[in-house]
């Protein structure tokens, strides 16, 4: 498993952005290798997501996708985009998540 953390600031219409996010959620949910995504809405204009992928290649494929590029990389309203990735540390995660975690 691979965890991807994406954060950014959004300088556009926040209410419109939230509606857009709800509309694109089913598309993201259907992406190859995605196990789960947690949507983050922070301090007013700060947003992000925590993604759990089957493996690192699936996460990298998302970063190269047209959806990602259009929605975040090329969007003029998006500022300070950061992407971090981590292999999931399965043994302690199994303890804190309440059960075995697939590796």
C-alpha positions as a Markdown table, in Angstrom:
| # | Residue | x | y | z |
|---|---|---|---|---|
| 1 | Unk | 0.0 | 0.0 | 0.0 |
| 2 | Unk | 1.1 | 3.5 | -0.7 |
| 3 | Unk | -0.2 | 6.8 | 0.9 |
| 4 | Unk | -0.3 | 10.0 | -1.1 |
| 5 | Unk | -0.9 | 13.4 | 0.6 |
| 6 | Unk | -1.8 | 16.3 | -1.6 |
| 7 | Unk | -2.4 | 19.9 | -0.3 |
| 8 | Unk | -3.0 | 23.2 | -1.9 |
| 9 | Unk | -4.6 | 26.6 | -1.6 |
| 10 | Unk | -7.6 | 27.5 | -3.7 |
| 11 | Unk | -8.0 | 31.2 | -4.8 |
| 12 | Unk | -11.3 | 30.7 | -6.6 |
| 13 | Unk | -15.0 | 30.4 | -5.7 |
| 14 | Unk | -14.9 | 27.9 | -2.7 |
| 15 | Unk | -18.6 | 27.0 | -2.9 |
| 16 | Unk | -18.2 | 26.2 | -6.6 |
| 17 | Unk | -15.1 | 24.2 | -5.9 |
| 18 | Unk | -16.9 | 22.1 | -3.3 |
| 19 | Unk | -19.7 | 21.3 | -5.8 |
| 20 | Unk | -17.1 | 20.4 | -8.4 |
| 21 | Unk | -15.4 | 18.1 | -5.9 |
| 22 | Unk | -18.6 | 16.3 | -5.2 |
| 23 | Unk | -19.2 | 15.8 | -8.9 |
| 24 | Unk | -15.7 | 14.4 | -9.6 |
| 25 | Unk | -15.6 | 12.1 | -6.5 |
| 26 | Unk | -17.2 | 9.1 | -8.3 |
| 27 | Unk | -14.6 | 9.5 | -11.1 |
| 28 | Unk | -11.7 | 9.4 | -8.6 |
| 29 | Unk | -13.3 | 6.5 | -6.7 |
| 30 | Unk | -13.2 | 4.5 | -9.9 |
| 31 | Unk | -9.5 | 5.0 | -10.6 |
| 32 | Unk | -7.3 | 2.0 | -10.9 |
| 33 | Unk | -5.5 | 1.2 | -7.7 |
| 34 | Unk | -7.4 | 3.6 | -5.4 |
| 35 | Unk | -8.4 | 2.0 | -2.1 |
| 36 | Unk | -9.7 | 5.2 | -0.4 |
| 37 | Unk | -9.5 | 9.0 | -0.4 |
| 38 | Unk | -10.1 | 11.3 | 2.5 |
| 39 | Unk | -11.1 | 14.8 | 1.4 |
| 40 | Unk | -9.6 | 17.6 | 3.5 |
| 41 | Unk | -11.1 | 21.1 | 3.8 |
| 42 | Unk | -9.1 | 23.2 | 6.1 |
| 43 | Unk | -8.7 | 26.8 | 6.9 |
| 44 | Unk | -11.0 | 28.6 | 4.5 |
| 45 | Unk | -9.0 | 28.2 | 1.3 |
| 46 | Unk | -6.7 | 25.3 | 2.1 |
| 47 | Unk | -7.7 | 21.9 | 0.8 |
| 48 | Unk | -6.2 | 18.5 | 0.2 |
| 49 | Unk | -6.6 | 14.8 | 0.2 |
| 50 | Unk | -5.1 | 11.7 | 1.7 |
| 51 | Unk | -5.1 | 8.8 | -0.8 |
| 52 | Unk | -4.6 | 5.2 | -0.1 |
| 53 | Unk | -3.4 | 3.4 | -3.2 |
| 54 | Unk | -2.6 | -0.3 | -3.9 |
| 55 | Unk | 0.9 | 0.7 | -4.8 |
| 56 | Unk | 3.2 | 3.6 | -5.8 |
| 57 | Unk | 2.7 | 3.2 | -9.6 |
| 58 | Unk | -1.0 | 3.8 | -9.1 |
| 59 | Unk | -0.4 | 7.0 | -7.2 |
| 60 | Unk | 2.1 | 8.2 | -9.9 |
| 61 | Unk | -0.4 | 7.4 | -12.6 |
| 62 | Unk | -3.0 | 9.6 | -10.9 |
| 63 | Unk | -0.4 | 12.4 | -10.7 |
| 64 | Unk | 0.1 | 12.1 | -14.5 |
| 65 | Unk | -3.6 | 11.8 | -15.3 |
| 66 | Unk | -5.6 | 14.4 | -17.3 |
| 67 | Unk | -8.0 | 14.8 | -14.4 |
| 68 | Unk | -5.2 | 15.7 | -11.9 |
| 69 | Unk | -3.4 | 18.0 | -14.4 |
| 70 | Unk | -6.6 | 19.8 | -15.3 |
| 71 | Unk | -8.0 | 20.1 | -11.8 |
| 72 | Unk | -4.9 | 21.0 | -9.9 |
| 73 | Unk | -1.6 | 21.5 | -11.9 |
| 74 | Unk | -3.0 | 23.7 | -14.6 |
| 75 | Unk | -5.8 | 25.4 | -12.6 |
| 76 | Unk | -5.0 | 29.1 | -12.2 |
| 77 | Unk | -6.9 | 29.1 | -8.9 |
| 78 | Unk | -4.6 | 26.5 | -7.3 |
| 79 | Unk | -1.6 | 27.7 | -5.4 |
| 80 | Unk | 1.2 | 26.1 | -3.4 |
| 81 | Unk | 0.4 | 22.5 | -4.6 |
| 82 | Unk | 2.4 | 19.9 | -2.7 |
| 83 | Unk | 2.5 | 16.1 | -3.2 |
| 84 | Unk | 4.1 | 13.7 | -0.8 |
| 85 | Unk | 4.1 | 10.0 | -0.8 |
| 86 | Unk | 4.9 | 7.2 | 1.6 |
| 87 | Unk | 4.9 | 3.5 | 1.7 |
| 88 | Unk | 2.4 | 2.4 | 4.3 |
| 89 | Unk | 3.9 | 1.0 | 7.5 |
| 90 | Unk | 1.7 | -2.0 | 7.8 |
| 91 | Unk | 2.5 | -3.5 | 11.2 |
| 92 | Unk | 1.7 | -0.6 | 13.5 |
| 93 | Unk | -1.1 | 0.6 | 11.2 |
| 94 | Unk | -2.8 | -2.8 | 11.7 |
| 95 | Unk | -2.8 | -2.2 | 15.4 |
| 96 | Unk | -4.1 | 1.4 | 15.2 |
| 97 | Unk | -6.7 | 0.7 | 12.5 |
| 98 | Unk | -8.4 | -2.1 | 14.3 |
| 99 | Unk | -7.4 | -4.9 | 12.0 |
| 100 | Unk | -5.0 | -6.3 | 9.4 |
| 101 | Unk | -3.9 | -4.0 | 6.7 |
| 102 | Unk | -3.2 | -5.5 | 3.3 |
| 103 | Unk | 0.3 | -4.9 | 2.0 |
